[in-house]
């Protein structure tokens, strides 16, 4: 439990402090100016791009457990047991197709991130987190990810969650936690919003995100069980992609994305 809390801590040196999750682009264009605007933005992000990254993190957690990625791995008659969205154990063959084929899963996440700016941001955060995880949670899965030239953030986060003893459901929730926390912190820094009210908004969004995390974990687990990353969800938001490209072209920004 404590290692998982470490991964959820905002003090974890993962590079997240340099990214606003799209908030800065919205603020610059007057599309986000209040706590109510932030709440609306977060609710939309959770159900679109948030669902995608949560499912990817859940899948990565399952994959990492299948290749000996963490202490939470349980062997049951030649199968690797992973946590399902209900908290039970679901058996996945230890030699499931694509269980250690990380490039295919990396490509699947990239395909679900239409904006080149967002792909670059995700991979930059993935690289930053991977440096920390390689020291704090060294596992075969983490080593395999380090061998790749670039890795999206939710895949690294999922592998780290497995190393911390968590299951796919916790990995999905952790991905959404990072999304909400990063955007909320950026909103306070950019707009000077009342941090107490922002925290209340984040708590409300977090409660609403629970079923999204559960659904994402189920989808990620199903994709791993089938050995098919194409089964990951594909929701997105065109406005988010457009604003990310505009943000990257801006001359002066506080955040990288």
C-alpha atoms as one frame of an Amber mdcrd trajectory, in Angstrom:
protein
   0.000   0.000   0.000   2.725   2.497   0.933   4.625   2.109  -2.370   1.400
   2.861  -4.253   0.882   6.006  -2.166   4.391   7.065  -3.144   3.391   6.865
  -6.809   0.336   9.016  -6.083   2.346  11.666  -4.200   2.728  14.976  -6.037
   6.307  15.132  -4.728   7.284  12.118  -6.836   9.933  13.414  -9.298   8.049
  12.454 -12.442   8.057  15.724 -14.380   4.329  16.256 -13.912   4.875  19.712
 -12.403   5.906  20.956 -15.843   2.613  20.014 -17.524  -0.833  21.577 -17.057
  -2.892  18.863 -18.738  -4.317  21.382 -21.190  -5.311  23.947 -18.567  -2.834
  26.616 -19.686  -4.110  26.578 -23.274  -7.662  27.020 -22.008  -6.700  29.820
 -19.607  -4.776  31.691 -22.304  -7.881  31.737 -24.504 -10.338  32.660 -21.782
 -12.021  29.259 -21.841 -11.202  28.454 -18.203 -11.421  31.245 -15.653 -13.106
  29.875 -12.522 -13.425  26.897 -10.227 -16.695  25.980 -11.964 -14.913  26.008
 -15.339 -12.233  23.720 -13.916 -14.852  21.284 -12.656 -16.501  21.140 -16.070
 -13.174  20.652 -17.804 -12.088  17.834 -15.488 -15.387  15.995 -15.821 -15.054
  16.044 -19.589 -11.411  14.982 -19.566 -12.090  12.072 -17.229 -14.720  10.625
 -19.569 -12.718  11.067 -22.778  -8.938  11.144 -22.764  -8.872  10.152 -19.090
 -10.658   6.894 -19.836  -8.080   6.118 -22.520  -5.009   6.701 -20.342  -6.607
   4.852 -17.425  -7.229   1.789 -19.598  -3.668   1.960 -20.926  -2.282   2.110
 -17.395  -4.452  -0.840 -16.361  -3.261  -2.843 -19.358   0.365  -2.000 -18.614
  -0.114  -3.117 -15.022  -1.511  -6.451 -16.196   1.293  -6.860 -18.735   3.946
  -6.030 -16.156   2.506  -8.578 -13.728   2.540 -11.167 -16.512   6.253 -10.717
 -17.118   7.220 -10.707 -13.454   6.679  -6.989 -13.066   5.837  -6.758  -9.401
   5.382  -8.374  -6.009   1.628  -8.467  -6.594   2.080 -11.274  -9.106   0.419
 -14.520  -8.037   0.895 -17.773  -9.892  -2.166 -19.969 -10.190  -1.692 -23.124
 -12.190   0.451 -21.574 -14.935  -1.517 -18.345 -14.982  -0.744 -14.922 -13.634
  -3.423 -13.517 -11.353  -4.217  -9.829 -11.647  -6.736  -7.635  -9.872  -9.986
  -7.012 -11.725 -12.172  -3.930 -11.384 -14.145  -5.650  -8.631 -10.982  -6.370
  -6.674 -11.074 -10.085  -7.423  -8.386 -12.056  -9.190  -8.652 -12.745 -12.899
  -6.323 -15.329 -14.392  -4.343 -14.364 -17.500  -2.009 -16.906 -19.131   1.598
 -16.134 -18.289   2.408 -16.592 -21.989  -0.577 -14.587 -23.276  -0.030 -13.203
 -26.790   1.688  -9.820 -26.599   2.197 -10.092 -22.825   5.696  -8.618 -23.163
   5.291  -6.942 -26.582   5.538  -3.378 -25.310   6.082  -1.698 -28.727   2.588
  -2.777 -29.837   1.023  -1.225 -26.760   3.115   1.911 -27.153   1.869   2.199
 -30.744  -1.729   1.704 -29.603  -1.478   4.563 -27.108   0.136   6.756 -29.761
  -2.710   6.004 -32.171  -5.187   7.184 -29.529  -3.327  10.478 -29.131  -3.948
  12.356 -32.409  -2.081  15.525 -31.382   1.674  15.380 -31.939   2.067  17.874
 -29.095   0.199  15.597 -26.690   2.198  12.574 -27.827   5.418  14.462 -27.146
   4.159  15.564 -23.722   3.078  12.041 -22.769   6.420  10.580 -23.805   8.342
  13.306 -22.004   6.445  12.539 -18.796   6.938   8.839 -19.424  10.700   9.309
 -19.724  10.831  11.391 -16.546   8.785   8.879 -14.572  10.775   5.963 -15.967
  14.016   7.407 -14.591  12.504   7.489 -11.115  10.794   4.120 -11.379  13.958
   2.410 -12.612  15.625   3.312  -9.315  12.676   2.967  -6.947  10.899  -0.055
  -8.487  13.413  -2.014 -10.606  11.618  -4.945 -12.257  11.928  -6.888 -15.534
   8.969  -4.957 -16.969  10.532  -1.607 -16.120  13.811  -2.743 -17.682  11.926
  -3.733 -20.832  10.341  -0.292 -21.038  13.721   1.380 -20.583  14.961  -0.516
 -23.628  12.412   1.296 -25.813  13.351   4.634 -27.426  10.198   6.307 -26.065
   7.273   5.249 -23.894   3.957   6.921 -23.137   3.354   7.969 -19.537   0.363
   5.677 -18.749   2.363   2.580 -19.722   5.185   3.519 -17.359   2.670   4.349
 -14.638   0.962   0.969 -15.039   4.241  -0.920 -14.876   5.223   1.054 -11.784
   1.869   0.274 -10.165   2.462  -3.440 -10.741   5.906  -3.142  -9.200   4.291
  -1.460  -6.196   2.022  -4.452  -5.717  -1.117  -2.900  -7.215  -3.576  -4.343
  -9.723  -5.101  -2.890 -12.910  -7.970  -1.212 -11.047  -5.535   0.709  -8.853
  -3.388   1.577 -11.882  -6.412   3.015 -13.695  -7.377   5.069 -10.641  -3.790
   6.263 -10.307  -3.793   7.524 -13.907  -6.961   9.532 -13.286  -5.545  10.829
 -10.000  -2.528  12.232 -11.866  -4.777  13.827 -14.493  -6.964  15.562 -11.911
  -4.097  16.552  -9.634  -1.915  18.011 -12.369  -4.697  20.073 -13.905  -5.882
  21.313 -10.505  -2.413  22.424  -9.451  -1.904  24.215 -12.759  -5.225  26.038
 -12.395  -4.211  27.347  -8.974  -0.843  28.539 -10.284  -2.222  30.156 -13.429
  -5.377  31.754 -12.065  -4.713  32.150  -8.351  -7.842  30.152  -7.552  -8.692
  29.336  -3.952  -6.826  26.061  -3.333  -9.457  24.956  -0.830 -12.238  25.249
  -3.419 -10.071  23.591  -6.059  -9.446  20.687  -3.688 -13.189  20.360  -3.127
 -13.723  20.248  -6.891 -10.988  17.637  -7.278 -12.602  15.501  -4.560 -15.979
  15.648  -6.300 -14.460  14.767  -9.663 -12.529  11.923  -8.049 -15.727  10.387
  -6.709 -17.347  10.654 -10.134 -14.246   9.114 -11.688 -14.498   5.862  -9.716
 -16.817   4.102 -12.211 -14.695   5.406 -15.105 -11.602   3.859 -13.529 -13.425
   0.566 -12.978 -14.609   0.478 -16.581 -11.155   1.389 -17.868  -9.572  -1.372
 -15.779 -11.999  -3.909 -17.217 -11.258  -2.780 -20.771  -7.504  -2.797 -20.203
  -7.629  -6.258 -18.671  -9.754  -7.576 -21.536  -7.293  -6.184 -24.085  -4.386
  -7.930 -22.360  -6.310 -11.183 -22.008  -6.984 -11.095 -25.764  -3.440  -9.979
 -26.536  -4.913  -7.163 -28.617  -4.118  -3.495 -27.821  -6.702  -2.469 -30.445
  -9.354  -3.260 -27.811  -8.308  -0.290 -25.696 -10.901   2.541 -25.680 -10.579
   5.324 -28.230 -12.501   8.318 -26.818 -11.010  11.735 -27.417 -11.707  15.443
 -27.583 -10.879  17.364 -30.790 -10.751  20.665 -28.898  -8.110  19.261 -26.559
  -5.984  18.193 -29.524  -6.338  21.566 -31.294  -5.512  23.544 -28.158  -2.459
  21.364 -27.511  -1.081  22.224 -30.938  -1.797  25.925 -30.422  -0.126  25.809
 -27.014   3.018  24.250 -28.452   3.204  27.072 -31.014   2.842  29.778 -28.353
   5.906  31.961 -27.782   5.733  32.111 -23.981   4.215  29.451 -21.725   4.631
  28.467 -18.103   3.983  24.777 -18.772   5.327  22.409 -21.424   1.786  21.258
 -22.215
